[in-house]
Amino acid sequence: MTRSEVARAAGVKEQAVSLWASRHPQSFPQPIRDGRQLCYEVDAVAEWLDGRKIHQKARRADDPRGMTYGQRFRAAAGLAAAPDVRPGAHRWPGEPLQRLRAWVDQLPVATDPITFETVVLSLLCVREVDPAGWEELQRASPVGIQASIIEVTQRLPRQLTAATEKLRGLPTDWWPGCLSKLVKELSVAPAPAADTFDVLLDQFARRRHSSPDEYLVPAALARLMVGLVDPRPGQRVHDPCCGPGTLLVEAGRHVARIGDSAAGGASTVLTGRAMTDRTWQLATLNTAIHGLRSDLGGGPPADANEVDAGPGGYDVVLLNPPFGRAEWSVPATRTGWEWLCGRPAPYDTASAWLQAVAAALGPRGRAAVVMPSRFASGLSGQELAVRRGLVEHGVVRCVITLSRNLFRETAVPVTVWILAYPGQSPREDILLIDARQATRGDGSYRILTESGCDSILDIHRRWLAGSAAVSHGSSPVTAIAVTRDEVRDHEYALQPDPYQLRRPHSAVSALPDQRASVEAPDLRGPAPPGDRPDHRPAPGAGTTRDSLIGAVPADWWVGPLGQRCEIQPGPSGTRLRDSDYLPEGVPMVMAGGIRDGGIAPDPKKRVSEWTVRRLDRYQLQRGDILLVRVGDTKRFGTVTGKEAGWLMGDTCIRVRPGSEITPEFLAWYLGRAEVQGWLDVNTLHGSRSSINKSRLSQLPLALPPTAIQHRIVAAGNLIDDELVNWEELDRNPDNGRAHVDSADRW
């Protein structure tokens, strides 16, 4: 839908949609270019509006109290009503969850949050699998409840008895009265208990921020991974590093929806292996509360760094491995194992897991594996050799590039690799899907949208069926199928960006009417010949050329950023000593001071004028663009007269525009979604994400004549000014009334 169509469906003015987008830039759905128009994904807008109640003064006569804009929008757009509770959506009714989270904040210093999580989830599992035992716990007094818990849990099946061991091992003074309170709260928690378990797993991960062992796979990502490999009734499904069991549970749900009749009553075998005691307990509880039969073995291996995908022959392997480990090992029983692409380096856990999964597949097997984004492109040495070997052996069938901040416990961007048995007849092409825009905001996190997941699954299914065109211009998900020869030419890169530079609107082959212009309004116009940068003359009116941001007029210059700008990283740590920093002096700018297009000094870092003269190549000038070099490399700020003369720190990198490019246009360009995506993909992600001068110099720049640069920036400023006016009107309708006429004219 266009912005005006969204406004009509929601029953508001178009300026209200602009206001929502400007005030909630992280969560409001991003527009998608469809031809010459900017459109919004309908489902994503509906999900966002579901959380906005209609103010009393804006309700229509027939609108019920408490109605949301989402309800009005869905009715007008012909969409289904929003569900009250959906796994992974965090719309959990009632107050128990809020009280549980409040209790976590009040935990005594000596109480381990991990223990609290295990206790809560263990009790919830007892409630589901042993209703009679749960009644005993409800009747027990605060003094005698621990004895009742010991008696009840010892009557559970053997695996659950072992998984609830923490309940029996709690000290008698553990948070006095806590167990009775927990039983009371969980007694009124929403049913079914399995949904409550899913939400609590997610909330504990959100509260924890980091994981002591393995990261929780988000619910939407788990559904996507399982849908891509499509396990069928009667098949063997294995997760060799199952964490809390999220992927196995989703596989069980997927098969249950299909039904045993599809395989003549044959039962699916779910097997897995947890790497630590904590994850083994949680995975056992998780599968039990969902009513699934699974074999998780007798417990975790002795070495949590082991890479072992099992005996092999599996129909489906699902995996989210701990690829950030500093080292890996193989069990003694597999010391003579032959590596498909050569033995990985001692620190290269990702390569070891990918090869182990490929070896564990049966003749018609397929796997979905989470990998860090950096492993899909770049790299060198043995890591690149492994990626090359997987491609040449026909193991890699599809790679999906996803957004950062999908996981509760890490911000690292990831990819999903779809692998096939090495002995299968290899296809001549590999499907690369870009789903970085198929998300919606959830606080500081991102969540894959349902419509985004559906688009990915539809693209993948049609590609498997041999379809040529696999993406739509109005979808936030784009895809391109590349031949193995093309992959060889691009150093075995398995992310879509290098190929989309050449074919920016294609999946396998885009439809003719899907070519898009750089902006919805026509900004080309005539420009004096002397007012343009050096470029090839336009061969004729209406012709275009490809660029990172789409099809642009032929009189735009297109090339690497380093050819039009001077790029300078900040001084290395050895250039500045602790003694160089003074309480007063010239301010320095570090990565933390680059935010929202502006620049702020580091309050703890100032240097003398002599130090500035010594490091004058790192001084800032008005019009410089300062980017984050170490950290969130997508952030940038423009240097104004106030910051001119300051010094940049080692975590920054400066871009100084050449004479033919205006700083305002460069800032506008760097803020484009396509450019932000390029920066994300070309960042080296690890314990500290970073981008270097060489990589940033290759950023594809689309540069119009100078007059057009001014017009583009002016158009953007006009929109910004009007949004400010409408924000004032929203805050104070009486004082803001004067802005209405000008906004209507605009």
Buried (B, 14 or more C-beta within 10 A) or exposed (E): BBBEBBBBBBBBBBBBBBBBBBEEEEBBBBBBBBBEBBBBBBBBBBBBBBEBBBEEEEBEEEBEEEBBBBBBBBEBBEBEEBEEBBBBBBEBEEEBBEEBBEBBEEBEEEBEEBBBBBBBBBBBBBBBBBEEBBEBBBEBEEEEBBEBBBBBBEEBEEBBEBBBEBBBEBEEEBBEEBBBBBBEBBBEBBEEBBBBBBBBBBBBBBBBEEBEBBBBBBBBBBBBBBBBBBBBBBBBBBBBBBBBBBBBBBBBBBBBEBEBEEBEEEEBBBBBBBBBBBBBBBBBBBBBBBEBEBEBEEBBBEEBBBBBBBEBEBBBBBBBBBBEBEEBBBEEEBEEBEBBBEBBBEBBBBBBBBBBBBBBBBEEBBBBBBBBBBBBBBBEEBBBBBBBBBBBBBBBBBBBBBBBBBBBBBBBBBBBBBBBBBBBEBBEBBBBBBBBBBBBBBEEBBBBBBBBBBBBBBBBBBBBEEBEBBBBBBBBBBBBBBEBEBBEEBBBBBBBBBBBBEBBBBBBEBBEEBBBBBBBEEBBEEBEEEEBBEBEEBEEEEEBBBBBBBBBBBBBBBBEBBEBBEBBBBBEEEEBEEEBBEEEBBBBBBBBBBBEEBBBBBEEBBBBEEBBEBBEEBBBBEBBBBBBBBBBBBBBBBBBEEBEBBBBBBBBBBBBBEEBBBBBBBBBBBEBBBBBBBBBBBBBBEEEBBBBEEBBBBBBBBBBBBBBBBBBBEBBEEEEEBBEBBBBBEEEEEEBEEBBEEBEEE
